């Protein structure tokens, strides 16, 4: 998977009422930001939004900015945001920027759904 590969976002309801899972496949980078942002804001707002980053091999600073932007969007609307399945490479970016202390991160979707 290349840094400029397309981004795909599959959206589904979680097992608990009010939970929405955004399964993201591909790099979250500047060329893919509009796809990412548009997908995050479609439909009725959930109570719990889970970003499944299991299939995200790479994220640049623009992608991180987009995650932070969505986090503030969620905070203003009373939506809880959890990130699940972060790869080691993407996890390092979260740690370097300190975002890992702002947004809850879980190893799996199942663990994230337990926060409802």
C-alpha positions in Angstrom: 0.0 0.0 0.0 1.4 3.4 -1.0 1.1 6.7 0.7 -1.0 8.0 -2.2 -3.4 5.0 -2.4 -7.1 5.8 -2.2 -8.9 5.8 1.1 -12.0 3.8 1.8 -14.3 4.3 4.7 -16.9 1.7 5.5 -19.5 2.8 8.0 -21.7 0.4 10.1 -23.6 0.3 13.3 -21.9 -1.2 16.3 -23.3 -3.9 18.5 -24.6 -1.4 21.1 -27.3 1.1 20.3 -25.9 4.5 19.4 -22.5 3.2 18.3 -21.1 3.7 14.8 -17.9 2.1 13.5 -15.9 3.7 10.8 -13.6 1.1 9.3 -10.8 3.0 7.4 -8.7 1.3 4.8 -5.7 3.0 3.3 -3.4 5.9 4.3 -4.9 9.0 5.9 -3.0 11.6 4.0 -3.5 15.0 2.4 -4.8 13.7 -0.9 -7.4 11.6 1.0 -8.7 14.2 3.5 -11.9 15.0 1.8 -12.9 11.4 1.6 -12.2 11.0 5.3 -13.9 14.2 6.4 -17.0 13.6 4.3 -17.4 10.1 5.6 -17.2 11.1 9.2 -20.0 13.7 9.0 -22.7 11.7 7.2 -25.9 10.6 8.8 -27.2 11.1 12.3 -24.4 11.7 15.0 -23.8 8.6 17.1 -23.3 8.5 20.8 -20.0 6.6 20.4 -17.9 6.8 17.2 -15.2 4.2 16.8 -12.4 4.8 14.2 -11.1 1.4 13.3 -7.6 2.1 12.0 -6.5 -1.5 11.7 -6.1 -1.1 7.9 -4.4 2.3 8.1 -0.7 1.7 7.4 0.4 5.4 7.3 -0.9 8.8 8.4 0.8 12.1 7.7 0.4 15.4 9.6 -2.6 16.4 7.6 -4.3 13.1 8.4 -3.5 13.6 12.1 -5.0 17.1 11.9 -8.1 15.6 10.4 -8.4 13.2 13.3 -8.0 16.0 15.8 -10.6 18.1 13.9 -13.1 15.2 14.1 -12.3 14.8 17.8 -13.2 18.4 18.4 -16.3 18.0 16.2 -17.3 15.1 18.4 -16.6 17.0 21.7 -18.8 19.9 20.6 -21.7 17.5 20.0 -21.3 15.3 23.0 -20.1 12.3 21.0 -17.5 10.0 22.5 -14.7 9.1 20.1 -12.5 6.0 20.5 -9.7 4.9 18.2 -9.2 1.1 17.7 -6.6 -1.1 16.2 -3.8 1.4 15.6 -0.6 0.0 13.9 2.8 0.5 15.6 3.7 3.1 12.9 0.6 5.2 13.3 0.7 4.8 17.1 4.1 6.4 17.1 2.6 9.5 15.4 -0.2 9.6 18.1 2.5 9.4 20.8 4.8 12.0 19.2 2.0 14.5 19.0 0.5 13.8 22.4 -2.9 12.9 20.8 -2.7 9.5 22.5 -3.4 11.3 25.8 -6.5 13.1 24.4 -8.4 10.4 22.5 -9.0 7.0 24.1 -7.3 4.2 22.2 -8.2 0.5 22.3 -6.6 -2.6 20.8 -9.9 -3.8 19.2 -13.4 -2.7 18.2 -14.8 -5.0 20.8 -12.8 -3.3 23.6 -13.9 0.1 22.2 -17.5 -0.9 22.2 -17.2 -1.8 25.9 -17.0 2.0 26.6 -20.6 2.6 25.8 
